[in-house]
């Protein structure tokens, strides 16, 4: 199976999940209205989107070089993490079953992407773009800090350090996933877990906006917890990575609130003020 086939399968599955959630939690009428008035919404969040896109572009373009820089700095913290938590991940894997493995593989590959993308739909339809801006800033902060940590620290996952007691369940169950994960990360980039940090960020934002989407709170909570557990169950991350990711998520929420409340990114972005002239009614 080629990379294109893996991406196609991911796209179709996530699109299906997004369609169901959008209809059930947001509603077709609100989505239609938001698409009709998209210009002022994009103009409002344009500066924030620009920063996020820049950070993601830097992360992608420098991925082949950051690994070499990490080895030059030679701050390998893998042994320290292992000495701190020992066989925790192996203990998590001890509860394995075919059903659990299928569930966590699904969550890691599809549920995670759905969890990250759906808030863009949910917050874009609102008449106030504050939550959308906070989402974007929080994502940008997570990715930015993650990029710095991945350059500073060398950290191999448990499946790489102790393969005799920790199985790489993701690749054993779905070998083709290596085609996808290899495009977005290196096996030395596990601290902190961005899966855990971004998933937790989504839940925290869901809690902050619970008056708007009450049903999204328990859904995002279950998915966020499942994503964090999946990273350990599948042998990808240490418990330490997950804890660090959770802390990063909490910090990102405070940073997002601070930045958005002060409109600190005003002036960035490719959208001129004429886009704001369209009727918001």
C-alpha positions in Angstrom: 0.0 0.0 0.0 1.4 3.4 -1.0 1.4 6.6 1.1 -1.4 8.0 -1.1 -3.6 5.1 -0.2 -3.0 5.6 3.5 -3.7 9.3 3.2 -6.9 8.6 1.2 -8.1 6.1 3.9 -7.4 8.7 6.6 -9.1 11.5 4.7 -12.2 9.5 4.0 -12.6 8.2 7.6 -12.0 11.6 9.2 -14.3 13.3 6.7 -17.0 10.8 7.7 -16.5 11.5 11.4 -16.5 15.3 10.8 -19.7 15.1 8.7 -21.6 13.2 11.4 -20.3 15.4 14.2 -21.0 18.6 12.3 -24.6 17.7 11.6 -25.2 16.4 15.1 -23.4 19.0 17.2 -23.3 22.1 15.0 -26.2 21.9 12.6 -26.4 22.4 8.8 -28.0 25.8 9.1 -25.2 27.3 11.2 -22.6 25.8 8.8 -24.4 27.3 5.8 -24.6 30.7 7.4 -20.9 30.6 8.3 -19.9 29.7 4.8 -22.0 32.5 3.4 -20.3 35.0 5.7 -16.8 33.5 5.5 -15.0 36.7 4.4 -15.3 38.6 7.7 -14.6 35.5 9.7 -11.3 34.8 7.8 -10.4 38.4 8.0 -10.8 38.3 11.8 -8.8 35.1 12.3 -6.3 35.7 9.5 -3.5 37.0 11.6 -3.7 34.0 13.9 -3.9 31.5 11.1 -0.8 33.1 9.5 1.2 32.4 12.6 0.0 28.8 12.9 0.8 28.2 9.2 4.2 29.6 9.5 5.1 27.4 12.5 3.8 24.3 10.8 5.7 25.2 7.6 8.9 25.7 9.6 8.4 22.4 11.4 7.9 20.6 8.1 10.7 22.3 6.2 13.2 21.8 9.0 12.3 18.3 9.9 15.2 16.7 8.0 17.7 19.1 9.8 16.4 19.2 13.3 17.4 15.6 14.0 21.0 16.3 13.0 21.0 19.4 15.2 19.7 17.3 18.1 22.6 14.9 17.8 25.0 17.8 17.7 23.6 19.1 21.0 23.6 15.5 22.3 21.0 15.9 25.0 19.8 12.4 25.2 17.2 12.1 27.9 15.9 8.6 27.1 17.8 6.9 29.9 16.6 9.5 32.4 13.0 8.9 31.4 13.4 5.2 31.6 15.0 5.4 35.1 12.1 7.6 36.2 9.2 5.4 35.2 10.7 2.0 34.4 8.3 -0.5 32.8 5.2 1.6 33.1 4.5 1.3 29.3 5.0 -2.4 29.5 2.5 -2.6 32.3 0.0 -0.6 30.2 0.5 -3.1 27.4 -0.1 -6.0 29.7 -3.9 -5.4 29.5 -3.8 -5.8 25.7 -6.5 -7.6 23.8 -7.4 -7.6 20.0 -10.4 -5.3 20.7 -8.4 -2.8 22.7 -5.6 -2.8 20.2 -8.0 -2.1 17.3 -9.6 0.7 19.4 -6.4 2.4 20.2 -5.1 2.1 16.7 -8.3 3.7 15.4 -8.1 6.5 18.0 -4.4 7.2 17.3 -4.8 7.4 13.5 -8.3 8.7 13.0 -9.8 9.8 16.3 -6.9 12.1 16.9 -7.1 13.9 13.6 -10.9 14.3 14.0 -10.4 15.7 17.5 -8.0 18.3 16.2 -10.0 19.3 13.1 -13.6 19.4 14.4 -13.1 22.5 16.7 -12.2 24.5 13.6 -15.7 23.8 12.3 -17.4 24.3 15.7 -15.8 27.6 16.5 -15.8 29.0 12.9 -19.6 29.1 12.8 -19.9 31.2 16.0 -20.6 34.9 15.6 -17.7 35.6 18.0 -14.3 34.4 16.8 -12.6 34.6 20.2 -12.7 30.8 20.8 -11.4 30.2 17.2 -8.5 32.5 17.9 -7.7 30.8 21.1 -7.8 27.5 19.4 -5.3 28.6 16.8 -2.9 30.3 19.3 -3.0 27.2 21.5 -2.2 24.9 18.6 0.6 27.2 17.4 2.1 27.3 21.0 2.0 23.5 21.3 3.7 23.0 17.9 6.2 25.8 18.6 7.2 24.4 22.0 7.2 20.9 20.5 9.6 22.0 17.8 12.0 23.5 20.3 11.9 20.4 22.5 12.5 18.1 19.6 15.6 20.1 18.6 16.9 20.3 22.2 16.2 16.7 23.3 16.9 13.3 21.9 14.3 10.9 23.3 13.6 7.5 21.9 10.2 5.9 22.6 9.8 2.7 24.7 9.3 0.6 21.6 12.8 1.6 20.5 14.6 1.4 23.9 13.1 -1.7 25.4 11.6 -3.7 22.4 12.0 -6.9 24.4 9.2 -6.0 26.7 7.3 -3.2 24.8 5.8 -4.1 21.4 5.2 -1.6 18.6 1.6 -2.5 18.4 0.7 0.3 16.0 3.1 -1.0 13.3 2.3 -4.6 14.1 -1.4 -4.1 13.7 -1.2 -1.6 10.8 2.2 -1.7 9.2 1.2 0.8 6.5 0.9 3.5 9.2 4.7 3.8 9.1 4.4 5.5 5.7 2.4 8.3 7.3 4.1 8.7 10.7 7.5 8.8 8.9 6.3 11.9 7.1 5.5 13.9 10.2 8.0 12.8 12.8 11.3 11.1 13.8 11.6 8.3 16.3 13.7 10.5 18.5 10.9 13.1 18.9 8.7 11.8 21.7 9.2 14.4 24.5 6.7 15.9 25.0 3.8 14.0 23.4 2.1 16.4 21.0 -0.7 13.9 20.7 -1.4 14.2 24.4 -0.8 18.0 24.5 -3.1 18.8 21.5 -5.8 16.4 22.5 -5.8 17.8 26.0 -5.9 21.3 24.6 -9.0 20.5 22.6 -10.7 19.2 25.7 -9.8 22.2 27.8 -11.1 24.5 25.2 -14.3 22.4 25.0 -14.7 22.9 28.7 -14.2 26.6 28.4 -17.0 26.8 25.7 -19.3 24.2 27.3 -22.2 26.7 27.2 -22.0 26.5 23.3 -21.5 22.8 22.7 -22.4 20.8 25.8 -22.3 17.4 24.1 -18.8 18.1 22.8 -17.3 18.2 26.3 -17.8 14.5 27.2 -16.9 13.5 23.6 -13.7 15.5 23.6 -12.8 14.2 27.1 -13.2 10.6 26.1 -11.2 11.1 22.9 -8.4 13.1 24.7 -8.0 10.4 27.4 -8.1 7.7 24.8 -5.4 9.5 22.7 -3.1 9.9 25.7 -3.5 6.2 26.7 -3.1 5.1 23.1 0.3 6.7 22.8 1.5 4.5 25.7 -0.5 1.4 24.8 0.9 1.3 21.3 4.4 1.7 22.6 5.0 5.1 21.1 5.3 7.4 24.1 6.4 7.2 27.7 4.1 8.2 30.6 6.6 11.1 31.1 5.9 12.4 27.6 2.2 12.3 28.2 2.5 14.2 31.5 4.7 16.8 29.9 2.2 17.1 27.0 -0.7 17.6 29.5 1.3 20.4 31.3 2.1 22.0 27.9 -1.7 21.9 27.1 -2.6 23.7 30.3 0.1 26.4 29.6 -1.1 26.8 26.0 -4.6 27.7 27.2 -3.3 30.4 29.4 -1.0 31.7 26.6 -3.9 31.7 24.1 -6.2 33.6 26.5 -3.5 36.1 27.2 -2.7 36.7 23.5 -6.2 36.8 22.2 -7.6 39.0 25.0 -4.9 41.6 24.1 -5.2 41.1 20.3 -1.4 40.8 20.2 -1.4 39.4 16.7 -3.3 42.3 15.1 -1.7 43.3 11.8 -0.5 39.9 10.7 -2.0 37.9 7.9 -2.9 38.3 4.2 -6.4 39.6 4.7 -7.0 43.3 4.2 -9.7 45.3 6.0 -12.1 45.3 3.1 -12.9 41.7 4.0 -14.4 43.0 7.3 -16.9 45.2 5.4 -19.2 42.3 4.7 -22.5 42.1 6.6 -22.3 39.9 9.8 -26.0 39.6 10.1 
